[in-house]
Amino acid sequence: MLAELETTNVEAVFDEGLHEFLSRFIGESAVLGHLIHECYLSGDVR
């Protein structure tokens, strides 16, 4: 995610559409948050 943000410019965001870009970013952030929770915060020993 960081690499994509570092290489994305304003023109690319507006080409995709601001709403679409933000919706996709929020979705990817939610997936990342879920994975972090599952791996480190769920209390399950793996």
QUIURPE-V500449 format. One record per residue. N is the residue number from 1. RES is the residue in three letters. SS is DSSP state (H for helix, E for strand, L for the rest). BURIAL is I if it has 9 or more other C-alpha atoms within 8 Angstrom, else O. Layout:
n->N res->RES ss->SS burial->BURIAL
n->N res->RES ss->SS burial->BURIAL
This chain:
n->1 res->MET ss->L burial->O
n->2 res->LEU ss->H burial->O
n->3 res->ALA ss->H burial->O
n->4 res->GLU ss->H burial->O
n->5 res->LEU ss->H burial->O
n->6 res->GLU ss->H burial->O
n->7 res->THR ss->H burial->O
n->8 res->THR ss->L burial->O
n->9 res->ASN ss->L burial->O
n->10 res->VAL ss->H burial->O
n->11 res->GLU ss->H burial->O
n->12 res->ALA ss->H burial->O
n->13 res->VAL ss->H burial->I
n->14 res->PHE ss->H burial->O
n->15 res->ASP ss->H burial->O
n->16 res->GLU ss->H burial->O
n->17 res->GLY ss->L burial->O
n->18 res->LEU ss->H burial->O
n->19 res->HIS ss->H burial->O
n->20 res->GLU ss->H burial->O
n->21 res->PHE ss->H burial->I
n->22 res->LEU ss->H burial->O
n->23 res->SER ss->H burial->O
n->24 res->ARG ss->H burial->O
n->25 res->PHE ss->H burial->O
n->26 res->ILE ss->H burial->O
n->27 res->GLY ss->H burial->O
n->28 res->GLU ss->H burial->O
n->29 res->SER ss->H burial->O
n->30 res->ALA ss->H burial->O
n->31 res->VAL ss->H burial->O
n->32 res->LEU ss->H burial->O
n->33 res->GLY ss->H burial->O
n->34 res->HIS ss->H burial->O
n->35 res->LEU ss->H burial->O
n->36 res->ILE ss->H burial->I
n->37 res->HIS ss->H burial->I
n->38 res->GLU ss->H burial->O
n->39 res->CYS ss->H burial->O
n->40 res->TYR ss->H burial->O
n->41 res->LEU ss->H burial->O
n->42 res->SER ss->L burial->O
n->43 res->GLY ss->L burial->O
n->44 res->ASP ss->L burial->O
n->45 res->VAL ss->L burial->O
n->46 res->ARG ss->L burial->O
